[in-house]
Amino acid sequence: MRTLEFFITITDPEEEAVEKAASLLLSGGVVLYPSDTVYGMLCRADRKGSVERLAKIKGYDKPRSFILIVDGLEMAGNLTSGIDPEVMEILKLRWPGKLTVVLPSGDGCPTWVRGEDNTVALRHPADPLSGQLLKHCGVPLVSTSANHAGEDAHLSISAIPESIIAGADIVLNAGDLPPSSPSTIIRLLRSNQGRT
């Protein structure tokens, strides 16, 4: 089956494209989209089959953790074992934005997206498209770059390997993306000696 493609405006994504992408995500599909950094891929974090499918498209040969995007502190809190006050202050200052935090995972976090050390990586993106998709779906989404494992990420659809595009159910094409700094990743974990 041919992958659907919608051309969108990244700053004000068209409603039809957002609704179609959200519908596919909710039914277990994979969406190729322009993130706030590079072209990426999304799927539901709470569906193991969807996450395994995304990992296969990327070419991962063994299970691994992924970054989850969330729509705010409440959704993030449901995935962790608790956000302490210091961490909460950092998130209030830096979210939404290009900050990924690694926190201890909680009972509400699916085991198949956790790190080996029982952590979860979370980000609340600031771009309108991610926000609208999260609002429509109401669940955390796995977000990863649209490239094969070990290869460079891409700023245009034309640079993405055909096998990656063919693996997605829909492509949201916003043309060439401007060069952008990657997301900052910090680990906010307690150790016996303090924060790591």
Secondary structure, DSSP 8 states (H G I E B T S, - for coil): ---EEEE--TTS--HHHHHHHHHHHHTT--EEEE-SSSEEEEEETT-HHHHHHHHHHHT-SS----EEE-SSHHHHHHHBS---HHHHHHHHHH-SSSEEEEEEB-TTS-GGGS-TTSEEEEE---SHHHHHHHHHH-S-EEEEESS-TTS---SSGGGS-HHHHHH-SEEEE--S-------EEEE--EETTEE-
